[in-house]
Amino acid sequence: MTPHCLAWDDLPETRAPNGVAKRSLDGVGASLVRVLVPAGVRAERHSHAHEQFVQVLSGRGTLETEQGRRDFGPGSLFHFPAGTWHAAAFETETVLIETNLRA
């Protein structure tokens, strides 16, 4: 059973070859993920089978969707319905919180 109160540092970290680090808290219908993205990383165009919400806590970059390109920074929020493509370029080290809803 997951404790009701914990810290991000209590969760195991995974790290991709490009340096992106993730810590995930998984629930029955959703997951909450803290993502640390190094400066200079690009997330190429992709989509997910699930709905996703993203909050930018720190850092800066550019988001691209079918609606065009838009700069983002602390306080920016993203909403991607299932199947919506998106891409991003991260100018500085960026911390994101993702909420991923399972279908």
N, C-alpha and C positions, 0 to 999 in steps of 0.2 A: 504494500500500500504506500502511495506517495504521501509524504508529510503535507499537512495543510499549509505550513509556512516554511519556506526555504529560500535560499539565495541562488542566484545564477551560478555562482562558483561551486555550489553543491552538486550541480549536474555535470555529467561527463561531457567533455569537449571533443568534437570531431574536427579535423582540419583537412581541407582539400589541398591538392598540389599547388594551387594558385595562392594559398595562404588564407583563404576564407575559413573562419572558425565559427562553429555553430554549437549551441547548447540548447537542448529541446526538452520541453515539459509536455508529455503526451497525455491526452485525456481520451475519453471514449469517442467524442464527436469532433474534437479539434486538437490542434497542437499549438503551443506558443514557443517561438524560436527566437533566441538572441543570436544575431549574426554580426560578426566583426569582419568588415571587408577592407583589405589593405588598399592604400592609394594606388591608382593606376589599373586596377582590375576592371575588366569589362565582362558584363553578363550578356552574352549574345542572345539574340531573339529566341524566346521560348514561351511556352504556356504550360498550364497545369490542369489536371482533370478536376481540381477542387477550387473553390473560391478562396481568395487570399486577400488579407488586409495587411498593410505594412505601415509602420510608424518609423520615421527617421529621428533618432535621438541625437546624433551628432554626425558631422561630416557633410560633404557636398558632392554633387554630381549632376548627371543629366539622365532623365528617364525618357524613353521613346516608346510610344504605343501607336495604335491606329489613329489616335487623336493628335499626333504630332510629337514634337520634342518639348521638354520642359525642364528647366533647372530645378533642383531640389536641395533642401538643406534642413537643419533642425526644425522640427515641428511639421514637416511635410507628411502627408498621409496619402497612401496609394490604395486603390480598391481594384482588384482584378477578378471579375466574374470567371467562373470555370471556362477554360478554353480561350481566354483573352491573351494574345501575345503581348510581350513586353521585353525590353532590353534596357540596359543601364550601363553608364560609364561612371566610375567613381574617381573623382579628382583628388579627394583626401581620404584618409582613413575614416570609415563610416561605421556607425553602430545602428542597426535596424532591429526592430521587433516585428516578427511576422506572426500573424494568426492565420492558420491554415484550417479550413473547415472541411471535414470529410463528408462525402455524399452519402 
